[in-house]
Amino acid sequence: MIFKDMTLGIVWTSNYYLLVAVALMVLSFIPLIRKFEAKKLEAKEIVIIAILAAIAAVSRIPFAALPSVQPTSFVIIMTGIVFGRETGFLVGIVSAFVSNIFLGQGPWTPWQMFAWGLMGFTAGYFQKKNWFNSSPKLLIFGFVWGFIFGWIMNLWFLVGFISPFSWKGLLTAYLASFYFDLAHGISNVFFLKVFAHKWEKMLQRIKRKYGLFIKN
């Protein structure tokens, strides 16, 4: 118990807490990436993953001037729904990294990769559970994830800038991000409401035509 308390003290009070946080984010990717690599993918399947990740990344750039309006989230959610959890996760982390090549890399990048990867994974998970059998449920999912994404990014802010940790700092950070998270949630609802049906039909057609991921 004493060793545990000392370890936590070193992590949260030393100058290495941000490095530790980034390392934990990267390590959290490994199990899912290893599971994905265990599948014997064909070249055409790798190509479609790369294309979807590129679309998700590029779609973020024109909206960079509009805080928290993220068509990237829409592409990642639809990828998870049509192609499954692991594909949604991989497209999420790749699109975050690639888009930040243009918008700026930093210690926030692993947190964005984790958040968008988890978004794609959960979209595929709930689709497998047949949760998206009605449009309102999909819209609720997109709206809620606007807040979850912001909450994950708030953790990066707290770890990187709030020292020592305080509940007041935590509350301030989450209150300050409310309108940005709300904008993200509303934009998710908009893109899903307007484009989800067309995108799903298009991606399903591609999936059937080329036999993508059907064996999985």
N, C-alpha and C positions, 0 to 999 in steps of 0.2 A: 504493500500500500504506500509506504514511504517512497519507494522507487518510482511508482506511478505518479505520485504528486510531484516529485522532482522532475520527471520527464515532461509533464504538462507545463511545469513552470518554465523549463528551458525553451519549450516550443513557443509559448505565448509571450515570454519576456525578452528573449534574445533577438539579435538582429537577423536570425535565420528563419523567422516564422513564415515569411512569404515564400521562401525557397521550399520549406516543408510543405506548405499548402499546395504549391505547384506540383511538387513531387507526388503528393497524395492524389491530385487530380489525374496526373498521367498514369499512375499505377491503377487507378480505377478503370481505365480503358482496357487494360490488358485482358481480363477474363473474356469480355465480349469479343474483342478482336481475335483472340485465340480460337474462340468458338466459331467465329465467322470463317477464319482461315482453314478450319478443319473441314469445311464443306469444299467439295471439288467443283470450283466454279469454272465455267467455260469462258472463253475470251469475250463472247458477246455479252455475258452477264457482267463482267468487269467493265466493259464499255458503257453499259447503261448506268451502272453505279457512278462512273466518272462523269457522264453527261448530266445526271440528276444533281450531283454535287456541284458541277459547274453552273448549272442553271440556278441552284439555290444561292450560290456565292455571288454570281453576277447580279441577281435580282435585288440584292441588298444595296448595291452601290448607288443606283439612281435615287433611292429613298434615304440616303445617308443624312440628308439635310432635314428630314422629318423625324424627330426623335421617336424611337420605339415603333415606328411603322415598319414591320418586318415581313415582307413577302417570303423571305427565306424560311420562316417558320411554317408557312403554308406548304411550301414544296417539301419540306422535311416530313410534315404530318402526312401528306398524301403518299410519300414514298413508303413510310412505315405501314400505312393502311393497305397498300397494294402489294408491296414486295416483302413485308414482314419486319419483325423486330430488329434483327441484326442489320438488315440493309438500311432501315431507317436510322439506326444508331450510327452506322458508318458514314452515311451521307451527311448526318448532322455534324459529326466532328470534322469531317473533311471540308465541308462548306464553311465552317467557322474559320478554320485555318487559312483556306484559300482567300476568302473575302478580306481577311485582315492583312494579306499581302498588299492589298490596295488601300485599305482604310487604316492600317497601322497595327503592327504586332506589339504585344506587351504582356505583362503578367496577367492581364485579364483574359488572354486568349485561351488558356487551358480551361478556365471556368466557363467561357462561352462554348467551347467544344463539348464539355461535359453536359451543360444545360441543353444544348441543341441535340446532342446525341441521345440524352435521356428522353427528350421530347419525341424523337423518332421511334425510340424503343417502346415507349408507353403507347404510342399510337398503334404500332403493330400488335402490342399485347392486347389492348382493348378490342381491336378489330378481330383478333383470334377468338376472343371471348364473346363475339357477336354483340358488343356493346353499342356499336355505331349502326344499329338497325333503324335509326330514325335521325333525321336531320338535326333536331334540337340537341340531341346528345353530342353530336359532333361539334356543334357550335359551342356548347358548354365546355367541352374539352378544350377547344381552341382558346376560349376566353380565360379559363382557369390557368392554362399554361402561360398566358401572358403575364400573370402574376408570379407563377412558380419560377419562370425564367428570371424575372427581376429579383426575386428573393434569393436565388442562387448567386446572382451577380452582387447582391448586397453583402453576401458572405465574403466575397473577395475584397470589397471595400472595407469591411470591418477588420479582416485579417491584416490588410495592407496599411491601413491608416489610423485605426482606433487602437491606441495603446496607452494605458492598459485597457483591457476590455471592460465595458460597463453596459448595464442594461439601458441606461439613458442614451448612450451612443447607438445601441442596437435599435431602440425605438425611433430615434431621430432619423436614422438611415432608412428605415422602412417607411416612415411617414413621408420623407422627402421623395421617395421613389414611387409613391402611390400613383400619381398622374401619368408617369411614364409607363408603369405597369398596366394601368388602365388603357392607355393608348395602344399598347402592344396587344392587349386582349381584344379590344374593339377592332383593331386592324385584322387580327386573326379571324374574327367572326365575319368581317366583310369579305375577305378573300375566300374563306370556306363557303360562305353563302352564295357568292357569285360564281366561283370557279370550280368548286369541289366536284360537282357532278360531271362536268366536262373533262376535268383532269382524270378522274377515276375511270371514265370510259376510255379515254385515250391510253392511259397506262395499262389498263386491263387488256386492251386490244394488242398493245405491244407485247405484253406478257404472254398472251395466247399465241400470237403469231410466231414468236421466236422461242417459245417454250421456256421462258425465263423463270428460274427458281421453282418451277412446278414440282421437281423431284424433292424439294426441301419441305 
